């Protein structure tokens, strides 16, 4: 879309969104009008007429600013529909919250919970619907040769070829690939196999861009050996007003997810291999606080009895407190009911040769350090209940990889290397996939694989599923030791 038409389209879009906001505001006010027998015009006549009008106009300004801040007027030709819907929800939620704050602050009778709920529901659904319809119309137009953009690809390596192949499979994006630009090398035939011509080499590329219609350039050159040249091309595109894109996986990472942010006027490309869903993590933390609080209250009689039996049956403290590695290897004290004799840690060196577990952990089925009551507490997992306080403090979560001892972590160098250290990129938990898949009877490598699987597949639903499976696993005592 040309700049002039893009500007007209964007301004029309902004005006349309403001009209939607006014319409939703009016419809949401209808229940109030029925109850009080006031019309919307009479509402503006209440109290100070000018003040009410200015307040309403300020809502329009806030709405416009929020939609800009959340990028709802940017080109989303390559963007995901679901990302756009999420941005709309965030924008309308923020706008509704601001209206609510100002409405309650100025004590406007119109602004109440019913009004806010109706207003948020109407604006969110209408804006999503309008954006969906417009997206469908634009995609239809692009499939039929309208609103297209000419793209030039700099580089012919496998990443560049794969990028062009994907663009060819999505004609609804409206991109016409003019061709490749690169030096001659042995792998260049893979690019020719796509039917896309070589339109320039690296020496003639500047001249090609000056004399041809180029809307966008994708830089897919090896950054290590062509950094200076790629910088020159990016600068030339900037001078000519050509959009520059580059493939973010410049380090050829295998599992990383890529995202872009802006900080202090600088663009940042992030490569994430862990859980980064801020909204989902916030809900997860809320669940941790609520469930751990309720569980502590409900299970307090059980914990009191356990504490009493530990005190009466063996010498030493009631609780076992040990340093563990948490989120990104942050140290914290884990709490458990003591199930071993007081000098259990000192005896460990004498028992290392009896270790029945593989990898960087110590396990023996008939550990002589375990007390009689301790064996029962371990079998029933009651010894783990004090970790609910770790969850409440934010050091642990209900669901997550088990926190390892310092001793076990130091053995990673011998048994593991680095691939399993990713498990420390999330908050540790009381239960995880390992606990519901055999616990102590599972091999060390399988345990680590399950932890990494949890990180890759994480969702709130997975957490709830693990919690649901943990209860019968604990009741059966599956794999407990």
C-alpha positions as CSV (number, residue, x, y, z in Angstrom):
1,X,0.0,0.0,0.0
2,X,1.5,3.4,-1.0
3,X,2.3,5.9,1.7
4,X,-0.5,8.3,0.7
5,X,-3.2,5.6,0.6
6,X,-1.8,4.1,3.8
7,X,-2.2,7.4,5.6
8,X,-5.8,7.8,4.4
9,X,-6.6,4.3,5.4
10,X,-5.0,4.7,8.8
11,X,-6.8,8.0,9.6
12,X,-10.1,6.4,8.5
13,X,-9.4,3.5,10.7
14,X,-8.8,5.8,13.7
15,X,-12.0,7.7,13.1
16,X,-13.9,4.4,12.8
17,X,-12.5,3.2,16.1
18,X,-13.6,6.4,17.8
19,X,-17.1,6.0,16.4
20,X,-17.1,2.5,17.7
21,X,-16.2,3.7,21.1
22,X,-19.0,6.3,21.1
23,X,-21.5,3.7,19.9
24,X,-20.4,1.3,22.6
25,X,-20.6,4.0,25.2
26,X,-24.1,4.9,24.2
27,X,-25.3,1.3,24.1
28,X,-23.7,0.5,27.5
29,X,-25.6,3.6,29.0
30,X,-29.0,2.2,27.9
31,X,-29.7,0.2,31.1
32,X,-28.9,3.4,33.1
33,X,-31.3,5.4,31.0
34,X,-34.1,2.9,31.6
35,X,-33.6,3.0,35.3
36,X,-33.3,6.8,35.8
37,X,-35.4,7.9,32.8
38,X,-32.4,10.0,31.6
39,X,-31.3,10.3,28.0
40,X,-27.6,10.5,27.1
41,X,-28.1,14.2,26.3
42,X,-29.6,14.8,29.7
43,X,-26.7,13.0,31.3
44,X,-24.3,15.6,29.7
45,X,-26.5,18.2,31.2
46,X,-26.1,16.9,34.7
47,X,-24.0,19.0,37.1
48,X,-21.4,21.1,35.2
49,X,-22.3,20.7,31.5
50,X,-18.9,21.7,30.2
51,X,-17.1,19.5,32.7
52,X,-19.0,16.4,31.6
53,X,-18.4,17.2,28.0
54,X,-14.7,17.6,28.6
55,X,-14.5,14.4,30.5
56,X,-16.2,12.5,27.6
57,X,-13.8,14.1,25.1
58,X,-10.9,13.1,27.3
59,X,-12.1,9.5,27.1
60,X,-11.9,9.7,23.3
61,X,-8.3,11.0,23.5
62,X,-7.3,8.3,25.9
63,X,-8.9,5.7,23.6
64,X,-6.9,7.0,20.6
65,X,-3.6,7.1,22.5
66,X,-4.1,3.6,23.9
67,X,-4.8,2.1,20.5
68,X,-1.6,3.7,19.2
69,X,0.5,2.5,22.1
70,X,-0.7,-1.1,21.6
71,X,0.2,-0.9,17.9
72,X,-3.3,-1.3,16.5
73,X,-2.5,1.0,13.6
74,X,0.7,-0.6,12.6
75,X,0.9,-2.8,9.5
76,X,0.2,-6.4,10.6
77,X,0.7,-8.0,7.2
78,X,3.0,-10.6,8.7
79,X,1.5,-10.5,12.2
80,X,-0.5,-13.3,13.8
81,X,-4.3,-12.8,14.1
82,X,-4.1,-14.0,17.7
83,X,-1.4,-11.5,18.7
84,X,-3.6,-8.8,17.3
85,X,-6.6,-10.0,19.2
86,X,-4.5,-10.1,22.4
87,X,-3.4,-6.5,21.8
88,X,-7.0,-5.4,21.3
89,X,-8.0,-7.0,24.5
90,X,-5.2,-5.3,26.4
91,X,-6.1,-1.9,24.8
92,X,-9.8,-2.1,25.6
93,X,-9.2,-3.4,29.1
94,X,-6.8,-0.6,29.8
95,X,-9.2,2.0,28.3
96,X,-12.1,0.6,30.3
97,X,-10.1,0.6,33.5
98,X,-9.1,4.3,33.0
99,X,-12.8,5.2,32.3
100,X,-13.7,3.4,35.5
101,X,-11.1,5.2,37.6
102,X,-12.0,8.6,36.4
103,X,-15.8,7.8,36.5
104,X,-15.6,6.7,40.2
105,X,-13.2,9.6,41.1
106,X,-15.7,12.2,39.7
107,X,-18.6,10.2,41.1
108,X,-20.5,10.0,37.8
109,X,-23.7,8.0,38.3
110,X,-23.4,6.5,34.8
111,X,-20.1,4.8,35.5
112,X,-20.8,1.7,37.5
113,X,-19.8,-2.0,37.3
114,X,-22.7,-2.9,34.9
115,X,-21.8,0.0,32.6
116,X,-18.1,-0.9,32.6
117,X,-18.8,-4.6,31.9
118,X,-21.1,-3.8,29.0
119,X,-18.8,-1.2,27.6
120,X,-15.7,-3.5,27.7
121,X,-17.6,-6.4,26.2
122,X,-19.0,-4.3,23.4
123,X,-15.8,-2.5,22.5
124,X,-13.7,-5.6,22.6
125,X,-16.0,-7.8,20.5
126,X,-16.8,-5.0,18.0
127,X,-13.1,-4.1,17.5
128,X,-12.1,-7.7,17.1
129,X,-14.9,-8.3,14.6
130,X,-14.0,-5.2,12.6
131,X,-10.3,-6.1,12.5
132,X,-11.1,-9.7,11.5
133,X,-13.3,-8.5,8.6
134,X,-10.7,-6.0,7.4
135,X,-8.0,-8.6,7.6
136,X,-10.1,-11.0,5.5
137,X,-10.8,-8.3,3.0
138,X,-7.1,-7.4,2.7
139,X,-6.0,-11.0,2.3
140,X,-8.6,-11.5,-0.4
141,X,-7.4,-8.4,-2.2
142,X,-3.7,-9.5,-1.9
143,X,-4.5,-13.0,-3.3
144,X,-5.9,-11.3,-6.4
145,X,-2.9,-9.0,-7.0
146,X,-3.9,-5.9,-5.1
147,X,-2.1,-4.2,-2.2
148,X,1.1,-6.1,-3.0
149,X,4.7,-5.3,-1.9
150,X,8.0,-6.0,-3.8
151,X,10.5,-7.8,-1.7
152,X,14.2,-8.4,-2.4
153,X,16.1,-11.1,-0.5
154,X,19.8,-10.5,0.3
155,X,21.5,-13.9,0.7
156,X,20.9,-17.4,-0.7
157,X,21.7,-19.6,2.3
158,X,19.2,-22.2,3.6
159,X,17.6,-19.7,6.0
160,X,16.9,-17.3,3.1
161,X,15.6,-20.1,0.9
162,X,13.3,-21.4,3.6
163,X,12.0,-17.8,4.2
164,X,11.1,-17.4,0.5
165,X,9.5,-20.8,0.4
166,X,7.2,-19.8,3.2
167,X,6.3,-16.5,1.6
168,X,5.4,-18.3,-1.6
169,X,3.1,-20.6,0.4
170,X,1.2,-17.6,1.7
171,X,0.0,-15.4,-1.2
172,X,-2.5,-13.7,1.1
173,X,0.4,-11.8,2.6
174,X,0.7,-9.9,-0.8
175,X,4.5,-10.2,-1.2
176,X,6.1,-10.5,-4.6
177,X,9.7,-11.7,-4.3
178,X,11.7,-9.8,-7.0
179,X,14.7,-12.1,-6.5
180,X,17.9,-12.9,-4.7
181,X,21.1,-10.9,-4.4
182,X,24.3,-12.7,-3.4
183,X,27.7,-13.7,-4.5
184,X,28.2,-16.9,-6.5
185,X,28.8,-19.9,-4.2
186,X,28.3,-23.7,-4.3
187,X,24.9,-23.6,-2.6
188,X,23.3,-21.0,-4.8
189,X,21.5,-23.7,-6.9
190,X,19.1,-24.3,-4.0
191,X,17.8,-20.7,-4.4
192,X,17.4,-21.1,-8.2
193,X,15.3,-24.3,-7.6
194,X,12.5,-22.0,-6.2
195,X,12.2,-20.3,-9.6
196,X,13.3,-17.0,-8.2
197,X,15.9,-15.2,-10.3
198,X,19.3,-13.8,-9.2
199,X,18.7,-10.1,-9.9
200,X,22.0,-8.7,-8.6
201,X,25.3,-9.6,-7.0
202,X,26.6,-7.8,-4.0
203,X,28.5,-5.2,-6.1
204,X,25.5,-4.2,-8.3
205,X,22.9,-4.3,-5.5
206,X,23.0,-0.6,-4.8
207,X,22.3,0.2,-8.4
208,X,19.5,-2.3,-8.6
209,X,17.7,-0.7,-5.6
210,X,18.1,2.7,-7.2
211,X,16.5,1.7,-10.5
212,X,13.8,-0.7,-9.4
213,X,10.6,-0.7,-7.3
214,X,11.7,-2.3,-4.0
215,X,9.5,-1.9,-1.0
216,X,11.3,-4.2,1.4
217,X,14.7,-5.9,1.8
218,X,15.3,-9.1,3.8
219,X,18.9,-9.4,4.9
220,X,19.8,-13.1,5.3
221,X,23.6,-12.9,4.9
222,X,25.9,-14.6,7.4
223,X,26.3,-11.8,9.9
224,X,29.8,-13.0,11.0
225,X,31.4,-12.6,7.6
226,X,29.2,-9.9,6.0
227,X,28.4,-7.6,8.9
228,X,30.0,-4.5,7.3
229,X,28.3,-5.1,4.0
230,X,24.9,-5.7,5.6
231,X,25.3,-2.5,7.6
232,X,25.9,-0.6,4.3
233,X,22.8,-2.1,2.7
234,X,20.7,-1.3,5.8
235,X,22.0,2.3,5.6
236,X,21.2,2.6,1.9
237,X,17.7,1.3,2.5
238,X,17.2,3.8,5.3
239,X,18.2,6.6,2.9
240,X,15.8,5.4,0.2
241,X,12.9,4.7,2.6
242,X,12.9,1.0,2.0
243,X,11.9,-1.3,4.9
244,X,14.7,-3.5,6.1
245,X,14.0,-6.9,7.8
246,X,16.4,-9.5,8.9
247,X,16.1,-13.0,10.2
248,X,16.5,-12.9,14.0
249,X,18.1,-16.3,14.5
250,X,21.6,-15.1,13.6
251,X,23.1,-17.6,16.1
252,X,21.3,-20.6,14.6
253,X,19.7,-21.6,17.9
254,X,17.6,-24.8,17.6
255,X,14.8,-24.2,20.1
256,X,14.7,-20.5,20.8
257,X,11.6,-18.4,20.3
258,X,12.2,-14.9,19.0
259,X,10.6,-11.6,20.0
260,X,11.4,-8.0,19.5
261,X,11.1,-5.1,22.1
262,X,12.2,-1.5,22.2
263,X,14.1,-0.1,25.1
264,X,15.5,3.5,25.3
265,X,15.1,3.9,21.6
266,X,17.1,0.7,20.8
267,X,15.6,-2.4,19.3
268,X,16.2,-5.6,21.2
269,X,15.8,-9.1,19.7
270,X,15.2,-11.7,22.4
271,X,15.9,-15.5,22.1
272,X,13.8,-17.4,24.7
273,X,13.8,-21.1,25.4
274,X,11.9,-20.9,28.6
275,X,8.4,-19.8,29.8
276,X,7.9,-16.0,29.0
277,X,4.1,-15.7,29.0
278,X,3.8,-12.8,31.5
279,X,0.1,-13.0,31.7
280,X,0.1,-16.8,32.2
281,X,2.9,-16.6,34.8
282,X,0.9,-13.9,36.7
283,X,-2.1,-16.2,36.8
284,X,0.1,-19.1,37.9
285,X,1.5,-17.0,40.8
286,X,-2.0,-16.0,41.8
287,X,-3.0,-19.7,41.9
288,X,0.1,-20.5,43.9
289,X,-0.8,-17.8,46.6
290,X,-4.5,-18.8,46.8
291,X,-4.1,-22.6,46.8
292,X,-1.1,-22.6,49.2
293,X,-2.9,-20.3,51.6
294,X,-6.0,-22.5,51.6
295,X,-3.9,-25.7,51.8
296,X,-2.0,-24.4,54.8
297,X,-5.3,-23.7,56.6
298,X,-6.9,-27.0,55.6
299,X,-3.9,-29.1,56.4
300,X,-2.7,-27.4,59.5
301,X,-4.1,-30.2,61.8
302,X,-2.1,-32.8,59.8
303,X,1.1,-30.6,60.0
304,X,0.6,-30.1,63.7
305,X,0.3,-33.9,64.2
306,X,3.4,-34.5,62.0
307,X,5.4,-32.0,64.0
308,X,4.3,-33.6,67.3
309,X,5.3,-37.1,66.2
310,X,8.7,-35.9,64.9
311,X,9.4,-34.2,68.2
312,X,8.3,-37.2,70.3
313,X,10.0,-40.0,68.4
314,X,13.5,-38.6,67.7
315,X,15.9,-36.0,69.0
316,X,16.5,-32.9,67.0
317,X,14.5,-30.1,65.3
318,X,11.1,-30.6,63.8
319,X,12.0,-29.1,60.5
320,X,14.7,-30.0,58.1
321,X,16.0,-26.8,56.4
322,X,18.4,-27.1,53.5
323,X,19.9,-24.8,50.8
324,X,18.4,-25.5,47.4
325,X,18.8,-23.9,44.0
326,X,15.7,-22.1,42.7
327,X,14.8,-19.8,39.8
328,X,18.0,-19.2,37.7
329,X,20.0,-20.9,40.5
330,X,18.9,-18.4,43.2
331,X,19.6,-20.0,46.6
332,X,16.8,-20.4,49.2
333,X,16.0,-22.5,52.3
334,X,13.6,-25.3,51.6
335,X,11.4,-26.5,54.5
336,X,10.5,-30.1,55.2
337,X,9.5,-32.2,58.2
338,X,12.7,-33.9,59.4
339,X,12.6,-37.6,58.4
340,X,16.2,-38.5,59.2
341,X,18.5,-38.5,62.2
342,X,20.1,-35.2,63.1
343,X,23.6,-35.9,61.7
344,X,22.2,-37.3,58.4
345,X,24.2,-34.9,56.3
346,X,27.5,-35.8,58.0
347,X,26.8,-39.5,57.4
348,X,26.3,-39.0,53.6
349,X,30.0,-39.4,52.8
350,X,30.1,-42.8,54.4
351,X,27.0,-43.9,52.3
352,X,28.0,-42.5,48.9
353,X,29.2,-46.0,47.7
354,X,25.7,-47.4,48.3
355,X,24.0,-44.9,45.9
356,X,21.4,-46.8,43.8
357,X,20.5,-43.8,41.6
358,X,22.2,-42.9,38.4
359,X,23.3,-39.3,37.7
360,X,23.8,-36.4,40.1
361,X,21.4,-37.6,42.9
362,X,21.7,-39.8,45.9
363,X,19.0,-42.4,46.6
364,X,19.0,-45.8,48.5
365,X,15.8,-47.7,49.2
366,X,16.7,-48.7,52.8
367,X,18.5,-45.5,54.0
368,X,19.6,-46.2,57.6
369,X,19.4,-42.5,58.4
370,X,15.6,-42.5,58.0
371,X,13.6,-42.6,61.3
372,X,10.5,-44.8,61.8
373,X,8.1,-41.8,61.6
374,X,10.2,-40.3,58.8
375,X,9.6,-43.4,56.6
376,X,5.8,-42.9,57.0
377,X,6.0,-39.2,56.3
378,X,8.0,-39.8,53.2
379,X,5.7,-42.6,52.0
380,X,2.7,-40.3,52.4
381,X,4.5,-37.2,51.2
382,X,3.5,-35.4,54.4
383,X,7.1,-34.4,54.9
384,X,6.7,-32.1,51.8
385,X,3.8,-30.0,53.3
386,X,6.0,-27.3,54.8
387,X,7.0,-26.4,51.3
388,X,3.6,-24.7,51.0
389,X,5.3,-21.9,52.9
390,X,8.0,-21.7,50.2
391,X,5.3,-21.4,47.6
392,X,3.6,-18.7,49.6
393,X,6.9,-16.8,49.8
394,X,7.4,-17.0,46.1
395,X,10.5,-19.2,46.3
396,X,8.7,-22.2,44.8
397,X,5.6,-22.9,42.8
398,X,3.0,-25.7,43.3
399,X,4.1,-27.1,39.9
400,X,7.7,-27.0,38.6
401,X,10.9,-29.0,38.5
402,X,12.1,-30.1,41.9
403,X,14.7,-27.9,43.5
404,X,18.1,-29.6,43.7
405,X,20.6,-29.6,46.5
406,X,23.9,-27.8,46.0
407,X,25.7,-31.1,46.2
408,X,23.6,-32.5,43.3
409,X,24.1,-29.4,41.2
410,X,27.9,-29.5,41.6
411,X,27.8,-33.1,40.2
412,X,26.2,-31.8,37.0
413,X,29.6,-31.2,35.6
414,X,30.4,-34.9,35.9
415,X,27.1,-36.4,34.9
416,X,25.2,-33.9,32.8
417,X,27.0,-31.0,31.1
418,X,24.9,-28.0,30.4
419,X,21.8,-29.2,28.5
420,X,19.9,-30.0,31.7
421,X,20.6,-26.6,33.4
422,X,17.6,-25.2,31.5
423,X,15.4,-26.7,34.3
424,X,16.6,-23.8,36.5
425,X,15.0,-21.2,34.1
426,X,11.6,-21.6,35.8
427,X,10.5,-21.5,39.4
428,X,10.9,-24.9,41.1
429,X,7.9,-26.7,42.4
430,X,6.5,-29.2,44.8
431,X,5.3,-31.5,42.0
432,X,6.0,-31.9,38.3
433,X,5.9,-34.5,35.5
434,X,8.5,-36.5,37.3
435,X,6.3,-36.9,40.4
436,X,3.4,-38.2,38.4
437,X,5.6,-40.6,36.3
438,X,7.2,-42.8,38.9
439,X,9.1,-40.4,41.1
440,X,12.1,-42.3,42.6
441,X,11.7,-45.2,40.3
442,X,12.5,-43.0,37.3
443,X,16.1,-42.7,36.0
444,X,17.9,-39.5,36.4
445,X,18.1,-38.8,32.7
446,X,14.4,-39.4,32.3
447,X,13.7,-37.1,35.2
448,X,15.7,-34.3,33.5
449,X,13.9,-35.0,30.2
450,X,10.5,-34.7,31.9
451,X,11.6,-31.4,33.4
452,X,12.6,-30.0,30.1
453,X,9.4,-31.3,28.5
454,X,7.4,-29.4,31.1
455,X,9.2,-26.2,30.2
456,X,8.7,-26.7,26.5
457,X,5.0,-27.6,26.8
458,X,4.1,-25.3,29.7
459,X,0.6,-24.0,30.0
460,X,-1.9,-23.3,32.9
461,X,-3.8,-26.4,31.7
462,X,-0.7,-28.5,32.0
463,X,-0.2,-27.3,35.6
464,X,-3.8,-28.2,36.5
465,X,-3.4,-31.6,34.9
466,X,-0.3,-32.3,36.9
467,X,-1.9,-31.2,40.1
468,X,-4.9,-33.5,39.4
469,X,-2.6,-36.5,38.8
470,X,-0.4,-35.7,41.8
471,X,-3.2,-36.5,44.3
472,X,-3.7,-40.2,43.3
473,X,0.1,-40.6,42.9
474,X,0.6,-39.5,46.5
475,X,-2.3,-41.6,47.8
476,X,-0.8,-44.7,46.1
477,X,2.7,-43.7,47.2
478,X,4.0,-44.3,43.7
479,X,7.8,-44.3,43.6
480,X,8.1,-42.5,46.9
481,X,11.3,-43.0,48.8
